[in-house]
Amino acid sequence: MHPLVDQVRKAGVVGAGGAGFPAHIKYNTRAEILLANGAECEPLLFKDKELMRVFGEEVKKGMELVTEAVGASRQILGIKAKNTEVIGQFHRLFGGTPIEIFEMGDYYPAGDEYVLVYEATGRLIPYGGYPVNIGCVVSNVETLVNVALAALDVPVTEKFITVAGAVQTPMTIKVPIGTPVSEVLAHVGGPTTSEPVAALDGGAMMGTLLTDFSRPVTKTSGGYIVLPQDHILIRRRMQSIPEIKKIGQSACDQCTYCTEFCPRYLLGYEIEPHKVMRSLGFAGEKDDFWGKYAMNCCECNLCSLFACPEDLDPKQACVRSKTNIRLKNLPYEPPNRPLQAHPMQAHRKVSIHKLTRKLGLLPYDAHADWHDARLEPSKVIIPLQQHLGAPAEAAVKEGDRVSVGQPIGFIPEGAMGANIHASISGTVTAVDDSVTIQAE
């Protein structure tokens, strides 16, 4: 095991781009290419762009460390071409090094690792596989900053996030992990409306609905889009599953737009949301048959929130079918044909501007600049599971005094997981599936 892998494990580094895969497992391998993912593509989110602008040295250092650990011979930073200031900065930083910069168009979902790997290397990840299967390791740029800190024995205790939408001052900030979202909203001046608001945790496209602002920021939080509760994106997230199924079953006219715009379909994978919509009208074997066309869905939501002219929800139908197939433990056999991108793949990319307009977000389309004013929460609620795998096992009890960076949860023996650390100094007031710390 490379020494960096153990440092990353001790520091509790996980994929900061959303999935939360424990980084020490990802880096305990060999690969030809390290691909740094800075291709941020959720509308209104600027976390990665601002992080690269302000912490470019740390991104570079993280890339160099992981490159050495996995034995990569190529290093590529994927970034959108529109970020000219950041690109110029990295050209200066990377000067004299072999690190390459791959400039991408301003489309969604450029940050999906299947899309990014194909665009940057021309390689297609095999069915059900991972980038490492074709010699690539992909890491979000924030993860790489955390790697650079882990090499200095600094654990993950803070999270970069963008707060945007109907707030007084949209901004990108760094906050202690476990900070209640209510305190984050107060930090940016609160909502711009007196009407009830909700937030999309993770972005307008792939984010989850958040109405309880006592919930905490976690290692995988990417940002919060705050919107009035009567906004179409919030109302759609509030629809019940039976309602979504009933409407889809009765209204889908099989136009195929959802499939024609699907980024995974355009890469050549067997994913056809319009066929999955047929499963809503069946049960048993026919439901299973049509449901197989959902197995390669990445849940980017482009089918539901952009492509469908009827405002139906093919993504949720795909989620339903994938869950059904997993529960029944049904085998999936990919088609017996070479994996090859669709001839129209390069011509059906959805621009962020078009997507922002379609989502009704143009009134909130403001840049969320970096602000370094520190947020000091009155308490933090740190979940013991902020990652894929098993929850961490608490290493503290109620009444304990802890300091910033102190381990408070460890990976269970023999399990996949990540260590958890205190993000503020204070007193532990509760331990259950989270550790609550009251600030000093």
C-alpha positions in Angstrom: 0.0 0.0 0.0 1.3 3.4 -0.9 1.8 5.7 2.1 -0.6 8.3 0.7 -3.4 5.7 0.7 -3.1 5.3 4.5 -2.9 9.1 5.0 -6.1 9.5 2.9 -7.8 6.7 5.0 -6.9 8.3 8.3 -8.1 11.7 7.1 -11.5 10.4 6.1 -11.3 11.6 2.5 -14.3 10.6 0.3 -15.4 11.6 -3.2 -16.6 15.2 -2.8 -18.4 15.3 -6.1 -21.5 13.7 -4.7 -21.0 9.9 -4.6 -18.9 9.8 -1.4 -16.8 6.8 -2.4 -14.0 6.3 0.1 -10.9 7.7 -1.6 -8.4 5.3 0.1 -10.1 2.4 -1.7 -10.1 4.2 -5.1 -6.4 5.1 -4.8 -5.2 1.6 -3.8 -4.8 0.6 -7.4 -2.7 1.1 -10.5 -3.9 3.3 -13.4 -2.5 4.9 -16.6 -4.5 8.2 -16.3 -5.4 10.5 -13.5 -8.4 12.6 -14.5 -9.2 15.6 -12.3 -12.9 16.4 -12.6 -13.5 20.2 -12.6 -16.3 20.1 -15.1 -18.9 21.4 -12.8 -22.3 21.4 -14.7 -25.2 21.9 -12.3 -26.9 25.3 -13.0 -26.1 28.0 -10.4 -23.4 26.0 -8.7 -19.9 27.5 -8.7 -18.2 25.4 -5.9 -15.6 23.7 -8.1 -14.9 26.8 -10.2 -14.3 29.0 -7.2 -12.3 26.3 -5.4 -10.0 25.9 -8.4 -9.6 29.7 -8.7 -8.7 30.1 -5.0 -7.0 26.8 -4.2 -5.3 26.0 -7.5 -2.0 25.1 -5.8 -3.7 22.5 -3.6 -5.5 21.0 -6.7 -2.1 20.7 -8.4 -0.5 19.1 -5.3 -3.4 16.6 -5.0 -3.0 15.6 -8.6 0.7 15.1 -8.2 0.2 13.0 -5.0 -2.5 10.7 -6.5 -0.5 10.4 -9.8 2.5 9.0 -7.8 0.3 6.7 -5.7 -1.5 5.0 -8.7 1.5 5.1 -11.0 -0.3 7.2 -13.7 1.7 8.3 -16.7 -0.9 11.0 -17.7 -2.6 13.7 -15.7 -5.6 15.6 -17.1 -7.6 18.3 -15.6 -11.1 18.5 -17.2 -12.6 22.0 -17.0 -15.1 24.0 -18.9 -13.7 26.3 -21.6 -15.8 29.2 -20.3 -13.7 29.4 -17.1 -10.9 31.4 -18.9 -9.5 33.0 -15.8 -9.1 29.6 -14.0 -7.6 28.0 -17.2 -5.1 30.8 -17.5 -4.1 30.3 -13.9 -3.6 26.6 -14.3 -1.5 27.1 -17.5 0.8 29.1 -15.3 0.7 26.6 -12.4 1.2 23.6 -14.7 3.9 25.2 -16.8 6.9 22.9 -17.0 4.9 19.9 -15.9 3.2 17.1 -17.9 -0.3 18.0 -16.6 -2.8 18.5 -19.5 -5.8 20.7 -19.5 -8.9 19.4 -21.3 -11.4 22.2 -22.1 -15.0 21.1 -22.3 -18.1 22.8 -23.6 -20.7 24.4 -21.3 -23.2 21.6 -21.3 -24.9 19.2 -18.9 -23.9 16.6 -17.7 -20.2 17.3 -18.5 -19.2 16.3 -15.0 -20.7 12.7 -15.2 -17.5 10.5 -15.1 -18.7 8.4 -18.0 -19.0 11.5 -20.2 -15.8 13.1 -18.9 -13.7 10.0 -19.4 -15.1 9.6 -23.0 -14.6 13.2 -23.9 -11.1 13.5 -22.4 -9.7 10.1 -23.4 -11.9 8.6 -26.1 -12.5 5.6 -23.9 -15.8 4.1 -22.9 -16.2 2.5 -19.4 -17.5 -1.0 -19.8 -21.1 -2.0 -18.8 -21.3 -2.0 -15.0 -17.7 -1.0 -14.7 -15.6 1.8 -13.3 -13.0 4.2 -14.9 -10.2 2.0 -13.5 -11.3 -0.8 -15.8 -10.0 1.3 -18.7 -7.0 2.6 -16.9 -8.4 5.8 -15.4 -8.8 7.2 -11.9 -11.3 10.1 -11.7 -11.3 12.5 -8.8 -13.3 15.7 -8.1 -11.1 18.7 -7.7 -12.3 19.2 -4.1 -11.3 15.6 -3.3 -7.8 16.4 -4.6 -7.6 19.5 -2.3 -8.5 17.1 0.6 -5.8 14.7 -0.5 -3.2 17.5 -0.4 -4.3 18.3 3.1 -4.4 14.6 4.2 -0.7 14.4 3.2 -0.1 17.1 5.8 -2.1 15.0 8.3 -5.1 17.4 8.1 -8.4 15.5 8.2 -11.6 16.4 6.3 -13.5 18.8 8.7 -14.9 21.4 6.2 -16.9 21.4 3.0 -17.0 23.8 0.1 -20.5 24.7 -0.9 -22.4 27.1 -3.1 -25.6 28.7 -1.8 -27.7 30.2 -4.6 -31.2 30.9 -5.7 -33.6 33.0 -3.7 -31.0 34.2 -1.2 -29.8 37.7 -0.4 -26.2 37.1 -1.3 -25.4 34.0 -3.5 -21.9 32.9 -2.5 -19.5 30.0 -2.4 -18.1 29.3 1.1 -16.3 26.7 3.2 -18.2 25.6 6.3 -17.6 23.1 9.1 -19.1 19.7 8.3 -22.3 19.2 10.3 -23.3 22.9 10.2 -27.2 23.1 10.2 -28.4 24.4 6.8 -30.4 27.0 8.7 -27.1 28.6 9.9 -25.7 28.5 6.4 -28.8 30.4 5.1 -28.4 33.0 7.8 -24.8 33.4 6.8 -25.8 34.4 3.3 -28.5 36.8 4.5 -31.5 34.5 4.4 -34.1 34.1 1.7 -35.2 37.0 -0.5 -38.9 36.2 0.0 -41.2 36.0 3.0 -43.0 33.0 1.4 -42.1 29.5 2.4 -38.9 28.2 0.8 -37.2 24.9 0.2 -33.8 23.9 -1.1 -32.4 21.5 -3.6 -29.4 19.8 -1.8 -26.8 19.1 -4.5 -28.2 21.1 -7.3 -31.3 21.7 -9.4 -30.9 18.6 -11.5 -29.6 15.8 -9.2 -30.2 17.5 -5.8 -32.7 16.1 -3.3 -35.5 18.1 -1.8 -34.7 19.8 1.6 -37.4 21.4 3.7 -36.0 20.7 7.1 -33.2 23.3 7.4 -32.0 21.7 10.7 -30.3 19.0 8.6 -26.5 19.3 8.4 -24.0 19.9 5.7 -22.1 16.7 4.9 -18.9 15.6 3.1 -20.9 15.1 -0.1 -23.0 18.3 -0.1 -22.2 20.4 -3.2 -24.6 23.3 -2.7 -28.0 24.5 -2.0 -30.4 26.0 -4.5 -33.0 27.9 -2.4 -36.4 28.4 -4.1 -39.9 29.4 -3.2 -42.0 26.3 -2.4 -44.3 27.1 -5.3 -41.4 26.9 -7.8 -41.9 24.2 -10.4 -38.7 22.4 -9.4 -39.9 22.2 -5.8 -43.5 21.2 -6.7 -42.2 18.4 -8.9 -39.9 17.1 -6.2 -43.0 17.1 -3.8 -45.0 14.7 -6.1 -45.6 11.3 -4.5 -44.3 8.2 -6.2 -47.9 6.8 -6.8 -48.9 10.1 -8.4 -45.8 10.1 -10.7 -46.5 6.5 -11.7 -50.2 7.1 -12.4 -49.6 10.2 -14.5 -46.7 8.6 -16.4 -48.8 5.5 -17.1 -51.6 7.5 -18.6 -49.9 10.4 -20.3 -46.7 9.0 -21.9 -47.0 9.0 -25.7 -43.7 7.3 -26.4 -42.2 10.2 -28.3 -38.7 8.9 -27.4 -37.3 12.4 -26.6 -36.2 11.2 -23.2 -34.1 8.5 -24.8 -32.7 10.7 -27.6 -31.3 13.2 -25.1 -30.0 10.7 -22.6 -26.3 11.2 -22.2 -25.6 7.5 -21.4 -27.7 6.4 -24.4 -25.7 8.7 -26.6 -22.5 7.1 -25.4 -23.9 3.8 -26.7 -25.1 2.2 -23.5 -28.4 0.2 -23.3 -30.5 2.8 -21.5 -33.9 3.8 -23.1 -36.1 5.7 -20.7 -39.1 5.7 -23.1 -39.2 1.9 -22.9 -38.9 2.0 -19.1 -42.0 4.2 -19.1 -43.9 1.2 -20.6 -43.1 -0.7 -17.4 -45.5 1.5 -15.5 -48.4 -0.2 -17.1 -47.3 -3.8 -16.3 -46.5 -6.1 -13.5 -44.5 -9.3 -13.2 -42.3 -10.4 -16.1 -43.3 -7.6 -18.5 -42.5 -5.0 -15.9 -39.1 -6.7 -15.4 -38.5 -6.9 -19.2 -39.1 -3.2 -19.8 -37.3 -2.3 -16.6 -34.0 -3.7 -17.8 -33.7 -0.6 -20.1 -33.1 1.4 -16.9 -30.1 -0.4 -15.6 -27.5 2.0 -17.0 -29.3 5.2 -15.9 -27.1 7.6 -14.0 -30.1 9.6 -12.7 -28.9 12.9 -14.2 -32.6 13.9 -14.6 -32.1 15.4 -18.1 -35.0 13.2 -19.4 -37.5 14.4 -16.8 -36.5 18.1 -16.4 -35.5 18.9 -20.0 -36.4 16.4 -22.6 -39.9 15.3 -21.8 -42.5 17.6 -23.5 -45.2 16.3 -21.2 -43.3 17.1 -17.9 -43.4 13.4 -17.0 -40.7 11.7 -14.9 -38.8 9.0 -16.8 -35.9 9.3 -14.3 -38.2 8.3 -11.4 -39.4 5.4 -13.5 -35.8 4.3 -14.1 -35.1 4.5 -10.3 -38.2 2.4 -9.7 -37.2 -0.2 -12.2 -33.6 -0.4 -10.9 -34.9 -0.9 -7.4 -37.3 -3.6 -8.5 -34.6 -5.5 -10.4 -32.2 -5.3 -7.4 -34.9 -6.4 -4.9 -35.7 -9.4 -7.2 -32.0 -10.1 -7.7 -32.6 -10.4 -11.4 -29.5 -10.8 -13.7 -28.7 -8.2 -16.3 -27.0 -9.2 -19.5 -25.7 -6.3 -21.6 -26.3 -6.4 -25.3 -23.8 -8.6 -27.3 -22.4 -5.8 -29.5 -19.4 -3.5 -29.4 -19.8 -0.4 -27.1 -19.8 2.6 -29.4 -21.0 6.2 -29.1 -24.1 7.3 -31.0 -23.3 9.2 -34.2 -25.2 12.2 -32.8 -23.5 12.2 -29.5 -21.5 15.4 -30.2 -24.6 17.2 -31.4 -27.2 16.6 -28.7 -25.5 18.3 -25.8 -27.8 20.5 -23.7 -26.3 23.9 -23.0 -26.4 25.2 -19.4 -28.1 28.4 -20.6 -30.9 26.4 -22.2 -31.2 24.2 -19.2 -31.3 27.1 -16.8 -34.1 28.8 -18.8 -36.1 25.5 -19.0 -35.8 25.0 -15.3 -37.1 28.5 -14.5 -33.9 29.6 -12.9 -33.0 32.6 -15.1 -34.2 35.0 -12.4 -31.6 33.5 -10.0 -28.8 33.2 -12.5 -26.1 35.1 -10.6 -22.5 34.2 -10.0 -21.8 32.9 -6.5 -18.4 34.4 -5.7 -16.0 33.0 -3.1 -16.3 34.5 0.4 -13.8 33.6 3.0 -15.6 35.0 6.0 -15.7 32.0 8.4 -19.0 30.6 9.6 -18.9 29.7 13.3 -21.9 27.4 13.9 -23.4 27.2 17.4 -23.4 23.4 17.1 -22.7 20.7 14.5 -24.6 17.5 13.8 -22.1 15.1 12.1 -23.6 12.0 10.6 -21.6 8.8 11.0 -22.5 7.8 7.5 -21.5 10.4 4.9 -20.1 8.0 2.4 -20.8 4.8 0.5 -20.4 1.7 2.6 -20.9 1.1 6.3 -21.5 3.9 8.9 -18.5 4.8 11.0 -18.5 3.5 14.6 -18.7 6.3 17.2 -15.5 6.8 19.2 -16.9 9.4 21.6 -19.8 9.5 24.1 -22.1 12.2 25.5 -20.3 14.6 27.7 -16.9 14.2 26.0 -14.9 17.3 25.1 -13.5 17.2 21.6 -11.3 19.5 19.5 -11.2 20.3 15.8 -9.8 17.4 13.8 -10.2 14.8 16.6 -11.4 11.4 15.3 -15.0 10.8 16.5 -15.8 7.8 14.3 -13.8 5.0 12.8 -14.3 2.5 9.9 -15.8 -0.8 11.2 -13.5 -3.7 11.1 -13.4 -5.3 7.6 -16.0 -2.9 6.2 -15.9 -0.2 3.5 -16.3 3.2 5.1 -14.6 6.4 6.1 -13.3 8.0 9.3 -15.2 10.9 10.8 -13.6 13.9 12.6 -14.9 16.7 14.8 -15.3 19.9 12.8 -15.5 22.3 15.8 -14.2 22.2 19.4 -16.8 21.7 22.0 -18.8 19.2 24.0 -20.6 16.1 22.7 -24.2 16.4 23.6 -25.7 13.4 21.7 -24.5 10.2 20.0 -26.9 8.2 17.8 -26.6 7.9 14.1 -24.8 11.3 14.3 -22.5 13.0 16.8 -23.8 16.4 18.0 -21.2 18.8 19.3 -22.1 22.1 21.1 -19.6 24.8 20.3 -17.4 26.2 23.1 
